[in-house]
Amino acid sequence: MRKIYLILSLIILFSQTSYTQGFRELDSSYSNDTNIDVKIFRTINNSRCGFANTVIPITDKSVLPLSIALPLGLAGISRINNNYYDENSGVLLLLSEITSAGITFGIKQLFKRERPFVTLQNVYHNKYNSPTDRYSFPSGHTATAFSIATSLTLRYPDKPVIIAVSYLYAAIVGYGRMYLGVHYPSDVLGGIIVGSGSAALIYSLRKEIIDLKNNMFNEKNRPDLNKANLQSTPMILGLTIGADLLNSLIQYTFPRRSVLITLGENDLNARIYF
């Protein structure tokens, strides 16, 4: 854990230094592309292709529904089937995501780094893939995706399919945040460390968390043992693919629209994206 904290501190220092230079003078490191962070961002953001233009936005929008459906579905289905290990995996996964989201929010509010499509000119950015908040560092989507991948890997080290698919998904999400113009590479790297570190932290406390859960529901004699069966693999993959397909179906079925919400004397113009 000390190594994780050290790496995260170096990334924060690097990204904060770069952002501060750009904040003091708009024509400095972040506008003339001399910063290595911007150079890498430009390379990825300018590398356009039809396949990526189709796949990345769909994958990007699936992070939120997947982060809800996967832990709740895994815990719920496993509880019905009296599969204690997979049920506990769902609980630990949810706590990992919550921890990751909390840390990400705190860092964002601390450094308040503007997003590249705001700071830079000539950025490929689709407004329909707008971020959910203003600030850039670290990437919340990437943190969530790697929290999921790391948590599943720690719980199912004997399931290479789960490991490969979850990290492939997380890698696409992280790459996509730069491709969509909403994050710098250091944002994504910070998200990887926050997400992976959150999952590792929750995993290290798994015994205490599971004991607390069992005591709360007055459920004893529920061993947290991985029986190495095949039930978890199709269930996790099914929930992942199902959440992605359902999200894609909603996007193409319902048109994007703008809704005006009136609150007293103030109007809040909120766009609803699926």
C-alpha positions in Angstrom: 0.0 0.0 0.0 2.9 2.4 0.7 4.0 2.0 -3.0 0.6 2.9 -4.2 0.4 6.0 -2.0 3.9 7.0 -3.2 3.0 6.6 -6.9 -0.3 8.5 -6.5 1.6 11.3 -4.7 4.0 11.6 -7.6 1.2 11.7 -10.2 -0.7 14.3 -8.2 2.5 16.5 -8.0 3.1 16.1 -11.7 -0.5 16.8 -12.8 -0.8 19.7 -10.3 2.4 21.3 -11.5 1.3 21.0 -15.1 -2.1 22.4 -14.4 -0.8 25.3 -12.4 1.4 26.4 -15.3 -1.5 26.3 -17.6 -3.7 28.2 -15.2 -1.2 31.1 -14.7 -0.9 31.6 -18.4 -3.2 30.1 -21.0 -0.5 30.1 -23.6 2.0 28.1 -21.6 2.5 24.4 -21.3 -1.1 23.3 -21.8 -1.8 25.5 -24.9 1.4 25.1 -26.9 1.5 21.3 -26.5 5.1 21.2 -25.1 3.9 19.3 -22.0 4.3 15.5 -22.3 0.8 15.0 -20.8 -0.6 17.1 -23.6 1.5 15.4 -26.3 0.2 11.9 -25.3 -3.3 13.3 -25.1 -3.0 14.8 -28.6 -1.7 11.6 -30.1 -4.7 9.6 -28.7 -7.3 12.2 -29.2 -6.3 12.8 -32.9 -6.1 9.0 -33.7 -9.7 8.7 -35.1 -11.2 5.6 -36.7 -14.7 4.4 -37.4 -14.5 1.4 -35.1 -13.4 3.4 -32.1 -15.9 6.1 -32.8 -18.6 3.4 -32.5 -17.3 1.2 -29.6 -15.8 3.8 -27.2 -18.9 6.0 -26.7 -21.0 2.9 -25.9 -18.4 1.4 -23.5 -17.9 4.8 -21.9 -21.7 5.2 -21.2 -21.9 1.7 -19.8 -19.7 2.4 -16.8 -22.4 3.8 -14.6 -25.1 1.1 -15.3 -22.4 -1.6 -15.0 -21.1 -0.3 -11.7 -24.7 -0.6 -10.3 -25.9 -3.8 -12.0 -22.7 -5.9 -11.5 -22.3 -5.8 -7.6 -26.1 -5.8 -6.9 -26.8 -8.5 -9.4 -23.8 -10.6 -8.3 -24.8 -10.3 -4.6 -28.6 -10.8 -5.3 -28.4 -13.8 -7.6 -25.8 -15.4 -5.4 -27.8 -14.9 -2.2 -30.8 -16.6 -3.9 -28.6 -19.5 -4.7 -26.9 -19.6 -1.3 -23.6 -19.0 -2.9 -21.8 -17.2 0.0 -18.5 -16.5 -1.8 -20.1 -14.8 -4.8 -22.5 -12.9 -2.6 -19.6 -11.5 -0.5 -17.8 -10.7 -3.8 -20.7 -8.5 -4.8 -20.6 -6.7 -1.4 -16.8 -6.1 -1.6 -17.1 -4.9 -5.2 -19.8 -2.4 -4.2 -17.7 -1.1 -1.3 -14.7 -0.8 -3.6 -16.6 1.3 -6.0 -18.0 3.5 -3.3 -14.5 4.0 -1.8 -13.1 4.8 -5.2 -15.8 7.3 -5.9 -15.3 9.0 -2.6 -11.5 9.4 -3.0 -11.9 10.6 -6.6 -14.4 13.2 -5.6 -12.2 14.5 -2.8 -9.1 14.8 -5.1 -11.2 16.5 -7.8 -12.4 19.1 -5.3 -8.8 19.6 -4.0 -7.0 20.2 -7.3 -9.9 21.4 -9.5 -8.1 20.7 -12.7 -10.0 21.8 -15.8 -10.7 19.2 -18.5 -8.7 19.2 -21.8 -11.6 20.2 -24.0 -11.9 23.4 -21.8 -8.2 24.2 -21.5 -7.0 23.2 -25.0 -8.1 24.2 -28.5 -8.9 21.9 -31.4 -9.9 18.9 -29.2 -12.1 16.1 -30.6 -15.0 16.2 -28.1 -18.5 14.9 -28.5 -20.9 16.9 -26.3 -23.1 13.8 -26.0 -20.3 12.2 -24.1 -19.9 15.1 -21.7 -18.5 14.3 -18.3 -20.7 14.2 -15.2 -18.7 16.8 -13.4 -16.5 19.8 -14.1 -13.1 18.6 -13.0 -10.6 16.3 -14.6 -8.1 14.8 -12.2 -8.4 11.9 -11.5 -10.7 10.1 -14.0 -13.7 8.8 -12.2 -14.8 6.5 -15.1 -11.3 4.9 -15.1 -11.2 4.6 -11.3 -14.5 2.8 -11.3 -13.6 0.5 -14.2 -10.2 -0.5 -12.5 -11.9 -0.8 -9.1 -14.2 -3.4 -10.7 -11.4 -5.2 -12.6 -9.0 -5.3 -9.5 -11.7 -6.4 -7.1 -12.8 -9.3 -9.4 -9.2 -10.3 -10.0 -8.5 -10.5 -6.2 -11.6 -12.5 -5.6 -11.3 -14.8 -8.6 -7.6 -15.3 -9.3 -8.4 -18.8 -10.7 -10.8 -17.3 -13.4 -8.6 -16.0 -16.3 -11.6 -15.2 -18.4 -13.0 -12.8 -15.8 -9.6 -11.2 -15.3 -9.0 -10.8 -19.0 -12.4 -9.4 -19.8 -12.6 -7.0 -16.8 -9.2 -5.5 -17.5 -9.8 -5.3 -21.2 -13.0 -3.4 -20.4 -11.2 -1.1 -18.0 -8.4 -0.4 -20.5 -11.0 0.6 -23.2 -12.7 2.9 -20.7 -9.4 4.6 -19.7 -8.2 5.0 -23.3 -11.7 6.2 -24.3 -11.6 9.0 -21.8 -8.6 10.5 -23.7 -10.1 9.6 -27.0 -13.3 11.5 -26.1 -11.3 14.5 -25.1 -12.4 14.7 -21.4 -9.2 13.5 -19.6 -5.4 13.8 -19.8 -3.2 10.7 -19.5 -2.2 11.7 -16.0 -6.0 11.8 -15.1 -6.4 8.3 -16.4 -3.2 7.0 -14.6 -4.5 8.6 -11.4 -7.8 6.9 -11.9 -6.1 3.5 -12.3 -4.2 3.9 -9.0 -7.3 5.2 -7.1 -9.5 2.4 -8.4 -7.0 -0.4 -8.0 -5.9 0.9 -4.6 -9.5 1.2 -3.4 -10.2 -2.4 -4.4 -7.0 -3.6 -2.7 -7.9 -1.7 0.5 -11.4 -3.3 0.7 -9.9 -6.7 -0.1 -7.4 -6.4 2.7 -10.4 -5.7 5.1 -12.6 -8.5 3.6 -12.7 -10.6 6.8 -13.8 -7.7 9.0 -16.4 -6.6 6.4 -17.9 -10.0 5.8 -18.0 -10.7 9.6 -19.8 -7.3 10.1 -22.3 -8.1 7.3 -23.1 -11.6 8.7 -23.5 -10.1 12.3 -25.8 -7.4 11.0 -28.2 -10.0 9.4 -27.6 -12.5 12.2 -26.2 -15.0 9.7 -23.4 -17.1 11.1 -21.8 -20.2 9.6 -21.6 -18.7 6.1 -18.0 -19.6 5.0 -16.3 -17.3 2.5 -14.8 -20.1 0.5 -14.2 -20.0 -3.3 -15.4 -23.4 -4.5 -13.8 -22.9 -7.8 -16.9 -23.7 -9.7 -18.1 -22.2 -13.0 -21.1 -20.3 -11.7 -19.4 -17.0 -11.1 -17.9 -16.8 -14.7 -21.1 -16.8 -16.7 -22.9 -14.7 -14.1 -20.3 -11.9 -14.1 -19.9 -12.0 -17.9 -23.7 -12.1 -18.4 -24.2 -9.1 -16.1 -21.5 -7.2 -17.8 -22.7 -7.9 -21.4 -26.3 -7.5 -20.4 -25.7 -4.0 -18.8 -23.7 -2.9 -21.9 -26.4 -4.2 -24.4 -29.3 -2.7 -22.4 -27.5 0.7 -22.1 -26.8 0.6 -25.9 -30.5 -0.3 -26.6 -31.7 2.7 -24.5 -29.3 5.1 -26.2 -30.5 4.1 -29.7 -34.2 3.8 -28.8 -34.7 7.1 -27.0 -33.5 10.3 -28.7 -31.3 12.7 -26.8 -33.2 15.6 -25.6 -33.1 18.7 -23.4 -35.4 19.2 -20.4 -36.1 22.5 -18.7 -36.7 22.3 -15.0 -38.1 25.3 -13.2 -37.1 25.8 -9.5 -38.7 28.9 -8.2 -37.2 31.9 -10.0 -34.3 29.9 -11.4 -34.3 27.7 -14.5 -32.1 24.7 -14.6 -31.4 23.5 -18.1 -30.4 19.8 -17.7 -29.6 17.5 -20.6 -30.5 13.9 -20.2 -28.2 11.5 -22.0 -28.7 7.7 -22.0 
